[in-house]
Amino acid sequence: MTLAIFSPVYACISLSLNTPTLNSMAEELQDYERAPSRAVFITVLCILTFIGSGWSVINNSYKYFTANMRSAEISVAREKANADMQEIRTPVKVRNLRSGW
């Protein structure tokens, strides 16, 4: 009697009881077909990182091309600072107040 269990009618009945309906199968298919969405925080973070990287490239390239001019400005400022320090270090002759004016 084991053959009666595997009859086509029994197979159809068992499949209809165990399988989901067509609507739920369609919903499952739509779930698989949808592209996985990324979190909003990650999207915003990616955009800000891209903008920051672009700004960094522009800023550093500007610094690279103006390095010689900045170096010359620093040298002039250093020379002026050294001259000012020498002026401060030289003693100023103070009049002796006892000897008179």
C-alpha positions in Angstrom: 0.0 0.0 0.0 3.0 2.3 -0.1 2.2 3.0 -3.8 -1.1 4.7 -2.8 0.9 7.3 -0.9 2.8 8.4 -4.0 -0.2 8.7 -6.2 -0.6 11.9 -8.3 -3.7 13.0 -6.4 -1.9 12.7 -3.1 1.1 14.7 -4.6 -1.2 17.5 -5.8 -3.0 17.7 -2.4 0.3 17.7 -0.5 1.8 20.4 -2.8 -1.3 22.6 -2.5 -1.2 22.4 1.3 2.6 23.0 1.7 3.3 25.6 -1.0 2.5 29.3 -0.6 -0.1 31.0 -2.8 0.8 32.6 -6.0 0.5 36.1 -4.5 3.0 35.3 -1.8 5.3 33.7 -4.3 5.1 36.9 -6.4 5.9 39.0 -3.4 8.9 36.9 -2.6 10.1 37.2 -6.2 9.7 41.0 -6.0 11.7 41.0 -2.8 14.6 39.2 -4.5 14.4 41.4 -7.6 14.6 44.7 -5.6 18.1 46.1 -5.4 19.3 46.2 -1.8 19.1 49.8 -0.5 21.9 51.5 1.3 21.3 53.3 4.6 20.8 57.1 4.3 23.7 57.7 6.8 26.1 55.7 4.6 25.0 57.6 1.5 25.5 61.0 3.1 28.8 59.9 4.5 29.9 58.8 1.0 28.9 62.1 -0.5 30.7 64.1 2.2 33.8 62.0 1.8 33.8 62.5 -1.9 33.5 66.3 -1.5 36.2 66.4 1.1 38.6 64.4 -1.0 38.0 66.7 -4.0 38.6 69.7 -1.8 41.8 68.2 -0.5 43.1 67.5 -4.0 42.4 71.1 -5.0 43.9 72.6 -1.8 47.0 70.5 -1.9 47.7 71.1 -5.6 47.4 74.9 -4.9 49.9 74.6 -2.1 52.2 72.5 -4.3 52.3 75.1 -7.2 52.7 78.1 -4.8 55.4 76.5 -2.6 58.3 78.6 -4.1 56.4 81.8 -3.5 55.6 80.9 0.1 59.2 79.9 0.6 60.4 83.3 -0.6 57.9 85.0 1.7 59.1 83.0 4.7 62.7 83.9 3.9 61.9 87.6 3.8 60.0 87.4 7.1 62.9 85.5 8.7 65.4 88.2 7.6 63.2 90.9 8.9 62.8 89.1 12.2 66.6 88.6 12.5 67.1 92.3 11.8 64.5 93.2 14.5 66.2 90.9 17.0 69.6 92.5 16.3 68.0 95.9 16.9 66.6 94.8 20.2 69.9 93.3 21.4 72.0 96.4 20.8 72.2 98.4 24.0 70.7 101.8 24.0 72.9 104.5 25.5 71.1 106.0 28.5 72.0 109.4 29.7 73.3 109.6 33.2 70.8 111.6 35.1 73.3 112.7 37.8 75.6 114.4 35.4 72.9 116.6 34.2 71.0 117.1 31.0 
